[in-house]
Amino acid sequence: MKQRIVLLISGRGSNMEAILQNSRSGILKDHCEIVAVIANRSQAAGLQIASDYGVQTYTIPSKGKTREVFEADLIKQIDLLEVDLIVLAGFMRILTPAFTQNYPKKIINIHPADTSEHQGVDGYAWAWEKGLEESAITVHYVDEGLDTGQVIGKCKVDLRGAKSLEDVEKLGLRAEHVFYSQMLCSVLKETQKAESLINFDGP
Ligand code: GRF
């Protein structure tokens, strides 16, 4: 059975678009359905992209709300959607335990650095300022810490050709757009395998 996914975004939505493309005609096609995109900012450019794909969108503003109120609103909407996975794609809000504890191993994020070396924002600026020749991007489950959740996979990014921060970002994003769907695919396949074991008629 296809798993139901909601994508959470805050801005541009390039990872969201790559996942949408893969769910329509790429490696995610047989494994999931993107049932909705939720943004915490009404100006998030990704909202228009999602609409163009015919995906249901929601804006749940975080600005001017306490974390408690925002997360309660988010939980209400997500639970109405009855999803199997919550996929963060450039979602720029820290989620507190009040949110994450509702969805253990159900929230996945992509981080533009190796989470064991750099946590928080500006992963590409960090790699550029350190002059790294090679960096990594990490896909991981989200727990109550900042980029501390169990790693699903890491992908090396060769930065030797980068002459500017923009180059670093371009190289990193190119990898993100392929790698995120690959990691989601392996998570979804594992879940499907587990389901078919549970459904096995026996003895
Ligand atoms: C990506 O670099 C992602 O790793 C990070 O935020 C950025 C979002 O970009 N979490 P986009 O909105 O997917 O284009």
Residues whose N, C-alpha, C, O or C-beta is under 5 A from the ligand:
A	BS01	GRF	G11 R12 G13 S14 N15 M16 A89 G90 I110 H111 P112
